[in-house]
Amino acid sequence: MIARTGPDFRGRSAVHELSESMTLSWSHFRAPLSLVRTGRMAARPSTDNAMVFCVFAAGRGRVRQHDRWAELAAGTGVLIEPGEPHHRVSQTGTRCMNLRFSRELLPLHTAEISEACARSMDPTAPAMQMLSGYLDRLFEVADELTAPQRLDAGRAAIELLGMALRDVAPSAPGGDGPAAVLLDMMRRHVREHLADPDLRVEELARRHHVSVAHAYTLFGRIGTTPGAYLREERLLAARAMLSDPRYARFTTSDIAAAVGILDLSTFERAFRRQYGTTPAGWRREHLHRADHSRDRATGNAFLLKKNRCTG
C-alpha cells in the first residue's frame, strides 16, 4: 500500500483476533488519509486472500475498486478486496470498524463477491442494521469470549455479511429486467438445493421452465455456465464443512453426499482440481488451525478495549 497523510495525522486502532483468519478492529483517524494499492503491487505473488468489510461510524470517505467508486458516510458499509488494486480516501477524520477474514469463508460465489466490492451499503437497510449492530456488540464482548466462541461469533458475522451483500450487488451485470430476475431465482435455487443429487443443468432448466440453451445464456451473463456454477457452489459448501469443527465427525463421503455428490471419487477429483488438495488434506490443515485458535490465550485486544477508539 502507498499511504499519504498530512503532517498532523494521528490514528489508533484496537484489534480483537477472532481466529487466525479473522480479526475485528476499530480505527480512529484524526485527519484525511489516502491508501492506494496499484496494479503493479497486486501483480506480485502473494498468499493473502483476505477480504475487509468496513463500516463507517463517523466521517466521510470513498473507495474505488473494479472501476467503481463507493461513497461512504456514517453508517454505510463497504466490502474491499485488499489484495486487488484499490484506492481508499478518507476526506475527513474518520472512525470505522473493520472485519477482516479469509475470502473462502464468505458464502458467496466468486462473481458475486467481485460484484459486491466497492458498493455502498445503505445504513437503513434491515440487513445492514443487523450486521453493524452485531459487529458493534461483538467488539464489546469479544474479550470475554473463549477462543471457540470467538471463532463461532466471527463465522456468524460472515454469514450475516453474506446475507447483507446479496441485496447490494446486481443479480447479473448488464442491467435489470426479466432475465436478471430469472437468473437470480436460478442461482438462489442452486444454493438452497445443493444436497439434491438430481439437481443438474437439465433439471435446473426444467424447474424454471426454460430450455437448457437459455439457461446457458442466462449464466453467461455472469461469465460462467450452469454446470460450473452448480459445481463451484457445491465445492464451496463442502469446503466450509471440512473447515468447521462442528462437522468433524462427518466422513468425507458424508460431506460429499450433503452437497449432492454421491460418488466419492468424483467429489475428490473435483475438489483437488478446484483447490489443489484433497478433501482430507484440506480438513487436516484447517481443523488444525481451528484447534490452534482454541488453545490461544484470550484477551487479544490492545490499546482500546471498551471505549472503541472514542478518544
C-alpha positions in Angstrom: 0.0 0.0 0.0 1.0 3.6 -0.6 -0.2 5.8 2.3 -0.4 9.6 2.1 -1.3 11.7 5.2 -0.9 15.3 6.3 1.7 16.4 8.8 -0.9 16.5 11.7 -2.2 13.0 11.1 -2.8 10.8 14.1 -4.6 7.5 14.4 -5.0 4.5 16.6 -6.6 1.0 16.3 -7.9 -1.6 18.7 -8.0 -5.2 17.4 -9.6 -8.4 18.5 -8.3 -11.6 16.9 -11.3 -13.8 16.4 -9.3 -16.6 14.9 -6.1 -17.0 12.8 -8.1 -15.8 9.7 -10.5 -13.3 11.3 -9.9 -10.0 13.1 -12.3 -7.3 14.2 -11.0 -3.8 14.8 -11.9 -0.2 15.4 -9.8 2.6 13.9 -9.9 6.3 14.6 -8.1 8.7 12.3 -8.0 12.4 13.1 -7.1 13.7 9.7 -7.6 12.8 6.0 -5.9 9.7 4.7 -5.2 8.1 1.3 -4.3 4.5 0.8 -3.5 3.1 -2.7 -2.7 -0.4 -3.9 -1.6 -0.2 -7.5 -2.0 -2.9 -10.2 1.8 -3.4 -10.1 1.7 -4.1 -6.4 -1.3 -6.5 -6.8 0.6 -8.4 -9.5 3.3 -9.5 -7.1 2.9 -13.2 -5.8 1.0 -13.3 -2.6 -0.8 -15.9 -0.5 -3.1 -13.3 1.1 -6.7 -13.8 0.1 -8.2 -11.6 2.7 -11.4 -9.6 2.4 -12.2 -6.5 4.5 -15.7 -5.3 5.4 -15.6 -1.7 6.7 -18.4 0.2 8.5 -18.0 3.9 8.8 -19.1 5.3 12.2 -18.1 8.9 11.6 -16.6 11.0 8.8 -16.7 10.7 5.1 -14.7 8.7 2.5 -14.6 6.9 -0.8 -13.4 3.5 -2.0 -12.6 2.7 -5.6 -12.2 -0.8 -6.9 -13.3 -2.7 -10.0 -13.8 0.6 -11.9 -16.4 2.0 -9.5 -16.5 4.4 -6.5 -18.4 3.8 -3.3 -19.3 6.9 -1.3 -19.1 6.4 2.4 -20.7 8.3 5.3 -21.7 7.5 8.8 -23.4 4.1 9.0 -22.6 2.9 5.5 -20.5 -0.2 4.8 -18.3 -1.4 2.0 -16.6 -4.6 1.0 -13.0 -4.5 -0.2 -10.5 -7.0 -1.7 -7.2 -5.7 -0.1 -5.0 -7.8 -2.4 -6.5 -6.3 -5.6 -5.9 -2.8 -6.9 -7.9 -0.2 -5.0 -7.9 3.3 -3.6 -9.3 4.3 -0.2 -9.7 8.0 0.6 -10.9 9.5 4.0 -11.9 13.0 3.2 -12.1 13.9 6.9 -11.2 12.4 10.2 -13.0 9.0 10.5 -13.9 6.3 12.9 -14.6 2.9 11.3 -15.0 -0.8 12.2 -13.2 -3.4 10.1 -13.9 -7.1 9.8 -11.0 -8.9 8.1 -11.4 -12.5 7.1 -10.3 -15.1 4.5 -12.2 -14.8 1.2 -13.0 -18.5 1.3 -15.2 -18.0 4.4 -17.7 -15.7 2.6 -20.7 -17.9 1.5 -20.9 -16.2 -2.0 -20.0 -17.2 -5.5 -16.7 -15.7 -6.8 -18.6 -13.5 -9.3 -20.9 -12.3 -6.5 -18.0 -11.3 -4.3 -16.4 -9.2 -7.1 -19.7 -7.6 -7.9 -20.3 -6.7 -4.2 -17.0 -4.9 -3.7 -16.8 -1.1 -3.7 -20.6 -0.7 -3.4 -22.1 1.5 -0.6 -24.4 -0.5 1.7 -27.4 1.5 2.8 -27.3 2.0 6.6 -31.1 2.0 6.8 -31.4 -1.5 5.2 -32.6 -4.0 7.8 -29.8 -6.5 6.9 -27.1 -3.8 7.3 -28.6 -2.7 10.6 -28.4 -6.3 11.9 -24.9 -6.7 10.7 -23.5 -3.4 12.1 -25.3 -3.9 15.4 -23.9 -7.4 15.7 -20.3 -6.3 14.9 -20.6 -3.4 17.4 -21.7 -5.8 20.2 -19.2 -8.4 19.3 -16.4 -6.0 19.6 -17.6 -5.0 23.1 -17.8 -8.6 24.4 -15.1 -10.4 22.4 -12.6 -10.2 25.3 -15.0 -12.1 27.5 -15.5 -15.0 25.0 -13.5 -18.2 24.8 -11.5 -18.9 21.7 -14.1 -21.3 20.3 -16.8 -18.8 21.0 -14.9 -16.0 19.2 -14.4 -18.4 16.2 -18.2 -19.2 16.1 -19.1 -15.5 16.6 -16.8 -14.5 13.7 -18.3 -17.1 11.4 -21.8 -15.8 12.3 -20.7 -12.3 11.4 -19.6 -13.5 8.0 -22.9 -15.3 7.4 -24.7 -12.1 8.2 -22.4 -10.2 5.8 -23.2 -12.7 3.1 -26.9 -12.1 3.7 -26.5 -8.3 3.6 -24.3 -8.4 0.4 -27.0 -10.3 -1.6 -29.0 -7.1 -1.6 -26.1 -5.0 -2.7 -24.7 -6.4 -6.0 -26.8 -6.6 -9.1 -28.1 -10.1 -9.8 -26.3 -10.0 -13.1 -24.1 -7.4 -14.7 -25.6 -5.6 -17.5 -29.0 -4.4 -16.3 -32.2 -5.4 -14.7 -35.3 -7.0 -16.3 -36.8 -10.4 -16.5 -33.6 -12.2 -17.5 -31.8 -10.8 -14.4 -34.7 -11.8 -12.1 -34.8 -15.3 -13.6 -31.1 -15.8 -13.2 -31.2 -14.6 -9.6 -34.0 -17.2 -9.0 -32.0 -20.0 -10.5 -28.9 -19.1 -8.5 -30.9 -19.0 -5.3 -32.4 -22.3 -6.2 -29.0 -23.8 -6.6 -27.8 -22.6 -3.2 -30.9 -23.8 -1.5 -30.9 -27.3 -3.1 -27.2 -28.3 -3.1 -28.0 -31.5 -1.3 -30.3 -32.7 -4.1 -28.2 -35.2 -6.2 -30.8 -34.9 -9.1 -30.1 -31.2 -9.5 -28.2 -30.9 -12.7 -28.3 -28.4 -15.6 -31.3 -30.1 -17.3 -33.2 -30.3 -14.1 -32.4 -26.7 -13.1 -33.7 -25.6 -16.5 -36.9 -27.7 -16.2 -37.7 -26.4 -12.8 -37.6 -22.9 -14.1 -39.5 -23.6 -17.3 -36.6 -22.7 -19.7 -34.6 -24.6 -22.2 -31.1 -25.8 -21.4 -29.8 -23.4 -24.1 -31.5 -20.5 -22.4 -30.0 -21.5 -19.0 -26.6 -21.3 -20.6 -27.4 -17.9 -22.0 -28.5 -16.6 -18.6 -25.4 -17.9 -16.7 -23.2 -16.5 -19.5 -24.3 -13.0 -18.1 -22.1 -13.7 -15.1 -19.3 -15.3 -17.0 -19.9 -19.0 -16.2 -22.1 -21.9 -17.1 -24.9 -23.6 -15.1 -22.9 -26.7 -14.5 -19.8 -24.7 -13.4 -21.9 -22.6 -11.1 -23.5 -25.7 -9.5 -20.2 -27.4 -9.1 -18.5 -24.4 -7.5 -21.3 -23.8 -5.1 -21.2 -27.5 -4.1 -17.5 -27.4 -3.6 -17.7 -24.1 -1.6 -20.3 -25.7 0.7 -18.2 -28.8 1.1 -15.0 -26.8 1.8 -16.8 -24.8 4.5 -18.0 -28.1 6.2 -14.5 -29.6 6.0 -13.1 -26.4 7.8 -15.8 -26.5 10.5 -15.1 -28.4 13.7 -18.8 -29.0 14.1 -18.6 -31.4 11.2 -15.5 -33.2 12.3 -17.4 -36.4 12.9 -18.7 -36.5 9.3 -16.8 -38.6 6.9 -15.7 -37.3 3.5 -18.4 -39.4 2.0 -21.0 -37.8 4.3 -19.9 -34.3 3.3 -19.9 -35.2 -0.4 -23.5 -36.5 -0.1 -24.5 -33.4 1.9 -23.7 -31.3 -1.1 -25.3 -33.6 -3.6 -22.3 -35.6 -4.9 -22.9 -39.3 -4.3 -19.7 -40.7 -5.9 -16.7 -40.1 -3.6 -14.1 -40.4 -6.3 -15.9 -37.8 -8.4 -16.0 -35.5 -5.4 -12.3 -35.9 -4.6 -11.2 -35.3 -8.2 -13.4 -32.1 -8.4 -12.1 -30.9 -5.1 -8.5 -31.4 -6.0 -8.9 -29.6 -9.3 -10.6 -26.7 -7.7 -8.4 -26.3 -4.6 -5.2 -28.1 -5.3 -5.5 -30.6 -2.4 -7.7 -33.5 -1.4 -10.7 -33.0 0.9 -8.9 -34.9 3.6 -5.8 -32.7 3.2 -7.9 -29.5 3.4 -9.6 -30.8 6.5 -6.3 -31.7 8.3 -4.9 -28.2 7.6 -7.9 -26.2 8.6 -9.1 -28.2 11.6 -5.5 -27.9 12.9 -5.8 -24.1 12.6 -9.1 -24.2 14.4 -7.7 -26.3 17.2 -4.7 -23.9 17.5 -7.1 -21.0 17.8 -8.8 -22.6 20.7 -5.6 -23.0 22.6 -4.5 -19.4 22.3 -4.9 -17.1 25.2 -7.9 -14.8 25.4 -7.6 -11.0 25.5 -6.1 -10.2 22.1 -7.4 -6.7 22.1 -4.8 -3.9 22.5 -4.9 -0.1 23.2 -8.6 0.4 23.3 -11.0 -2.3 24.6 -14.2 -0.8 25.8 -14.2 2.8 24.5 -13.9 1.6 20.9 -11.4 4.3 20.0 -13.7 7.2 21.1 -10.6 9.2 22.2 
